Amino acid sequence: MKLSKTAWNNVIIFSVMIIILLINATNDRLFPENSNTNDTLLLPEQSVILTLTIDLAEDKQVIFERVGRAWKMTSQGVLLNLSNQQIEQLMFTWQQSRGLVQAAEIVVEGVQGVKVAVSVAAIDKEQIYTLYSLTDQLLIYNHQSDIWLAFPAAISHQLIPSIE
């Protein structure tokens, strides 16, 4: 079977079109955009943190305030030595962390929660969270949304600075 140059061009064009259609049809199955719809961000997307207040105990508190592009840290009753890079990493973790939304109301007994208040630009109300560090996971209660989020236990040290 001998084809002319124009016929071969048509065969190539139609073959490429079929391959493109196959890729487009199977792309959503192979690479879903959001594989788990129960994932949600801890803070609103693209949020800019202005202040982050961590109440560790009755008289222990750490406050991070944005001053220009840097951070000012104030601690009460806590000895904390963090570099500006460590504070930036802490804020990045707060902005990018995704947790699994828990379907049922959770009762946490015998575990002292850490209260965190976050002021975000363009939102008038402070975002209030209570963090419960358990042995196998970190549970965070979002007071505004009235939802519980579950995170791996290792992220606890990334959201709350280590106290000396």
N, C-alpha and C positions, 0 to 999 in steps of 0.2 A: 504494500500500500504506500503509494507515493503521494505526499501532500505538498502543496505549493507553500511558498514562504508566507503568504497571507493566511492560509489555513493553519499553519503552525502557530502563527501569532495569535489567532483566535483560540486555538487549543490552550496555549499558555495563559491567555487572559482569563478564559473560563475556569481553568484549573486554579489559578490564584484567587479568583472570586469565590470559588467553592471552599477553598482552604480558609479564607477570611470569614466566610459565613459559619463554618464549623467552629472556628476559634471564638467568634462572638457568641454562638449558641451555647458553647460549653464553658465559657469564661466564668459565669456566675456560679456554676456548680463546682468548678475547680478552685476558684478563689473568691469565696463569699466576702462581701465587704465587712460585715460584722458577724463573726462566727458565733458570738454569744450575745444575745440581746439582753441578757440579764446583767451585763457589765455596765457600770456607770462610773463616771468620773467623780472624784471626791469633791472637787470644787467645780464651779461652772467653767465650761470650755473657754479658752483664751482669757482667763481671768488674771488680773494683776493684783497680787497681794500687797496691801498697804501696811497692815499690822497683823501679827500673829501672837496671841497671848496663850501661854500654856500654864494652867494651874495644876501643879504637881501634887500639892498637899495643902493643908489649911494655910500655912504661912510661906509656902514656896511657890514662886511664880517666875516665869521667864517671859519677857516681852521683846519681840523683834519688830522694829519699825523701819520702814523704808525712808531713807534720807537721800534723795537724789537717786543715784544708781547703786548706792551702797546700803548697808544695813547697820542699824544701831541696836545693840543688844543691852537690855537692862534685866538684871536678875535680882530677886529678893529671896534671901534665905537659901540660895543655891550657889555653889561654886561651879562655874561653867567657863571653859576656855575653848571657844570656837573661833576658827579663822573665818574670814569673809567668804572664802571658797566653800567651807563646810556649811555656812549659813545659806549660801546660794544653792547648794545641793539639797538642803532641807526644804527650801521653798520650791525647788523644781520637783521634788518628790510629792509635795502637797498638791502641786498643780497637775501633775501627770498621772497620779495613782488612780487605778481603776479597781473597783471591788465588785463582788457578786452581790446583787440585791437578794436579801433573805425574804422569803415569802411570808413567814409567820412572825408574830410578835415574839421577841426573845426575852427571856427572864435571866438576868445574870445575878447570881447570888454569891456573896463572899468575895467578890473581886472589886477592888477599889478602882473606879474609873478616873481617867485623866480628862479634865475639861479643857477644851481648846476653843478659843474664839478667834475668828479670822475676819478681818475687814478687807473687803475686795472693792476695787475701783468700780464705779458705775452701779453699785448695789448699796442702797441706803442702810439696810439692816445688817448687823454682824451675823456671820454664819457660825452657829454654835454646834460643836461636836463633842461627844463623850467617847473616849477610847477605852476599850476593855481588852487588856492583853491576857489572853489565855495561853495554855501550853501549846496548842496546835494551831491556833489562829488568832488574828486580831479582829475584834468586832468594833465597828464604829457606828454610833447612833447619830444620825443627822437630825437635829431638832427642828429645822425648818421644813424639811421634806417628810419628816416622820417615817424614815426608813432606816433599816439596818443594813450595813455593808460588811461583808466578810473579806478579809485579806489574809495572805500567808503571814505566819508569825514573825518571819524575818523582817518584814517591812516596819514593824513596830520601832526598831532602832533607827530607821530612816525618817520616820515622822516625828519622833520625840527624841531630842538630843540626850546623849548619855550623861548622867550626872556623876561627878567625882565625889 
